């Protein structure tokens, strides 16, 4: 068995966290490929080292000394090295980087050094080989990842070895270092897992998996034990803070289970994400997997007698919004009306132009705009096994004085989405959680 494991910035923040990572890796001999982030915050008022590296680059661009900022970076990594009792000559690495900064360095290469230093130290600490990401993670000239070439190279380099890989960066065809988006170490880990056909991709962070609701709204929400990739996408779309889309795609493509775990609570099983689960025998239990939502939407409702039987009407409306660069989130419709749910921020600058064009093109009986709407979604693959789920949800919200302004449900019955007044946003999530989860 092979497990590819990725540790985020909070797991790499200091020597104590390094010790936790080593214990986790040594607890399972299948954890032979380790991907690491740059050192993160040790406390809420601390700095992520990647942010400090970005700050160094900004100072260089404006001709301002970055000595004090660079010293903070150096001190952190020297401290980790010394407290872990390692032999890595990190001072020479830091000095070489500082000299390169004086000669001229790209932003991508500079900010990638946080992961580079973390991986050097962790490889020393684990007794693994250091495998630089630039040796295998290859970009094309258009900035996209060359998966085929990257996978082939990693399989060759990692064969028969236990390795530590820095996340967040790779190499362009001309040899330049290029970084991924923020959260890029997650993507590196997923690509490594896919390349090596891992049995599991473990993503270790500072929370015990994905929570069933926002902890800022629901007190101590339960973690989600098992969730499908489709459910994860649904929750992400409606505002849940989950993994980057690029993290999910490589492992989903290979049907590799993704396990989100907590470095500070390694015995907790976390959240397991797979393409599907056999829930047929568990259909009578909790039917909601997670609850999420987003604020600040507007609903544009267009009514015209015979609208649904007039060919091309909906297309005309959608094209008007598209011409102004406004994406339509949801579009519930009736016989003679169509409601379009759009981001208030996106539509505000062009709302009156859009309404004018609709009026001219369709001559509707009425157009009405409802502001201050929030979207809340209950997501769950088990809804399909439960008759009357929609009715239960709507009745419960009504009993708690929450007025539903919009309803949408996909044909796969994976989610039920309601639009409510923004003043009822938190209450809606709390009612759904307390009624159907607790």
Secondary structure, 3 states (H helix, E strand, C coil): CCEEEEECHHHHCCHHHHHHHHHHHHCCCCEEEEEECCCCCCCCCCCCHHHHHHHHHHHHHCCCCCHHHHHHHHHHHHHHHHHCCCCCCHHHHHHHHHHHHHHCCCHHHHHHHHHHHHHHHHHHHHCCEEECHHHCCEECCCCCECHHHHHHHHHHHHCCCCEEEECCEEECCCCCEEECCCCHHHHHHHHHHHHCCCCEEEEEECCCCCECCCCCCCCCCCECCEEEHHHHHHHHHCCCCCCCHHHHHHHHHCCCEEEEEEHHHCCCCCEEEECCCCCHHHCCCCCCCEEEEEEEEEEEEEECCCHHHCCCHHHHHHHHHHHCCCCEEECCECCCEEEEEEEHHHHHCCHHHHHHHHHHHHCCCEEEEEEEEEEEEEECHHHHHCCCHHHHHHHHHHHCCCCEEEEEECCCCCEEEEEEEHHHHHHHHHHHHHHHCC
